[in-house]
Amino acid sequence: MSENRVEQVELLSSDNDSYGGVVVKIEQPIDSKIFPSLLRASISQWRQQGKTGVWIKLPIEHANLVEATVKEGFRYHHAEPDYLMLVCWLSETTDTIPQNASHRVGVGSFVMNNKREVLVVQEISGKFKGTGVWKFPTGVVNEGEDICTAAIREVKEETGIDTDFLEVLAFSGCQLRTMQRNLLSKSKTSSIMLPKYA
């Protein structure tokens, strides 16, 4: 009579981010011979959980793990003097991991129709997901994209509504926050746009 056994597989320690993904911070020494199997098992678990993207922060003292990480489908996102950030998109949906940059430009669109009704949305991901908070449509300007085009695109992506750009209302500077607090801390310029209904 055969006995059914459940094998306990060790996984990498990770934290959920605000966008349906996970962040892995490698802080303790890991044997480079067992790391690939830990990573593969973790990726399998994250896929089963429906996680979208994975960020792995490798401190410089763990540089020996880079090759194994890249072989599992990760790519370089950015590097700082003391760590390398690698990312992998797990979902079957479009990869929405933002490109790294020295700064990020965000847009918020103020949309009003001829009845003076203002368009607001609720987030389906991010820190406001499920909170009941209503806000203006917002998003990130893609590399090389005109800020006016980005405002129109973000409204269309979030609501399906076609708009026309009228004018810039404001610019402001703030700290960049992506995926997890303090992963990145570079400047961000936000702008609020005033599209109109077509």
N, C-alpha and C positions, 0 to 999 in steps of 0.2 A: 504494500500500500504506500503510495507516494504522499509525501507531506508537502503541502503548499507553503512556500516561504515568501515573505515580502522582504525584499532587500532595501535597507535604508541607504539612500544615496545622499551624500553630503552636497550642499549647494552653497554658492557664494552668497554672502550677506548683502542684502540690498534694501533700499528704501524706495517706496513708491513716490513718483513725482506727481505734479498736478495735472499732467496731460496723458495719463494712462500708461506711462512707461515706468522704468526703474532706473535708479542711480546706484552704481556699485563703487564703493571706495575701498580699494585694496590697501589696508593699513598694516596687517600682520604679514610676516613672511609666509610665502606659499611655495612649495616645491614645484619647480618648473616642469617636472615630470608628471605630477598629478593635476596641475592646473588645467590642461586641456579637457580632461574628463569632467572636472568640476564645472568648467565653463559650458561644455556641451549639455550636461545635466541641468544646469541652471537655465540655459536658453530653452530647453525642452519644457521645463516647468513654466517659464514666463509665457511661452506660446500657449500652453494649456490654459493659463490664467487670462489670456487675451491681452497681454501687455503689448504696447505699440512699439516703443523704442527703448534701447538700453544705452546708458552712458556709463563708461568705465573710466574712473579716474585712477591712473597709475602713477604713483609717486616715482621719482627718478630712481630710487633704490630698487624698484621692481621692473626696471627696463627689460629684464630678461623674459618678461611675460608678454612683451609686445608682439613677437612673431606668432605665438600661439593664438593671441587675440585676433590678429589680422586674418589668420588662416580660418577662423570661424565666422568670417564675414564682416568684421568691424573695419571701420575706416578712421583715419585721423580726423579729429574735429579741430582741436587747437592744442597748443603747447605753451606752458609757462616755464619759468626757470626751474621749478621744482616738481612739475608733473606733466603728464601727457593725457589728454582726454580723447578717448575713442568712442565711437558711436556705431550702433547697428539698428536698422529699422526691421522689426519682426513682422509687422502687420502686412496683410495683403493689400491694404489701402495705400494711397499715395504717401510717400515719405515726406513728413512735415518737420523733420529736424532742421532747425534754422542753420544757415551757413554761419561760420564764425566770421567776425569782422572786428575792426577797431571800434566800431560803433554800430548801432542799429537804429534805423528810423522806423518809427511806428506812426500809424494814422488812426485817428478817431473821427468818424464821420457824423456830422449833424445833418439830419435829413428831415425836411419839413414839406408837407404837401400844401396844396392851395387852400385846404381847410385849416391850416396852421396846426396840424397834427404832427407830432415829432415821432420819428421811428426809433424804437428801442428794442433790444434783444436780450435774451438770457443765454449765458454761456452753456455749451454742451460739453466743454472740457475746461480745465484750468481751475484757478482757485475759487472762482465764483460759481462753478458747476453745482447745481442742486441747492443753491442758497436762496433762490427766489429774487435775487438782485436783478434789476433791469438796468441796462446801460446802452450807450451808443455802440454801433458796430465799430470794431477796432481790428487792427492787424498789423503785420510787419510789411514794410516796403521791400520787395524783392531786389536783389542786386541788379543795378542798371535800370530799374523801373522808375518812371516818372512818378512823383509823389501824387499828382492829380489822378493819374491812371490807377495807382494803388488804392486810393480812397474809393473810387468807383468800383474797382474789382472786389475789395473787401465787402462792400455793401451787397454786391451781387452774390458773392460766395455765401455770405451769412443769411441772406434773406430771399434771394432770387429776384430782387427788385432792381430794375435798371434806373440809373440816376445820371444826372449831368453835374459836372463840377462847376461851382461858382467862384469860390474864393477860399483862401487860407484864413482861418480865424486866429490861430495862435501857434507859437512854437515854444517848447520848454525843454529843459535838460533834466535828466534824472539818471539814476543808476540802472544798468541793464540787469534784469533778472530773467534767466531762462531755466526752465525745468526745475531747478532746485535753488533755494536761496544760497547766495554766496558762491555758487559754482563759478560764475563769471562776474566780474565787477568792472565793467567798462562803461563809458558814457553812452547814453541813449538820447536821441532827440525825438520828442513826441510832437505831433502836429494834429490839429483838429481841422477837419475839412467841412465845407458846406456844399454837398451835392444837392440837387433838386430832382424831383420826380420827372421822368421823361413824359 
